[in-house]
């Protein structure tokens, strides 16, 4: 079900059980794609200082993907 603003992945995941055996689990991830350049301003309206990045430290994301890193600003002192 591809579309310009949606990315759907279906995966088979193998999980180890407590007894050492394995079982299969099927997962579906529905991702909504957004223009990440607009996210920092949206979050700023809610007291979050954010930026978009292409990596986590030295770990580069695949081409075209971005991460949002943000921090909630502390409330000013009322005194």
Secondary structure, DSSP 4 states (H G I P E B T S, - for coil): --BTTEEEEEEEEEEE-TTS-EEEEEEEEEEE---GGGHHHHHHTTTEEEEEESEETTEEPPTT--EEEEEEPPPPP--
